[in-house]
């Protein structure tokens, strides 16, 4: 039996999967749903380290996101696995350290899937700073950058999806 899969699979990656990457997942999911593309674009997040597997996003990340009407409460942390290179089309790291970790584990063919998320942003910044070191405004600043890059990523995917055939998975 053949099952239609979303045309694009996006994975956001940070170190622990409790602040930046789940925030990116929640914000981008909101934009994708608002655009009516939830059946076309699948979204997930993961951490390069397994410190918080099964945990909800940090309460400060959740509070900052909720102030902007993004609900992260259903998400649970998971650790990145090398099999994610096969499953996902875009593997978007929050900073250069995360990207280096991904590239270290990628085959030569898969390396191009991993890139910095903020490359899709318009603010000229390439790394989402760790909000824990940003004082009271750290989580808000991370959200500002994530919102900007989410809009850019959605625009990029809309352009690349124009005319793209759906992915089919053999079952």
Buried (B, 14 or more C-beta within 10 A) or exposed (E): EEEEBBBBBBBBBBBBBBBBBBBBBBBBBBBBEEBEBEEBBBBBBBBBBBEBBEBBBBEBBBEBBEEEEBEBEEBBBBBBEEEBBEEBBBBBBBBEBBBEBBEEBBEEEBBEBBBBBBEBBEEEBBBBBBBBEEEEEBBBBBBBBBBBBBBBBBEEBEEEBEEEEEBEEEE
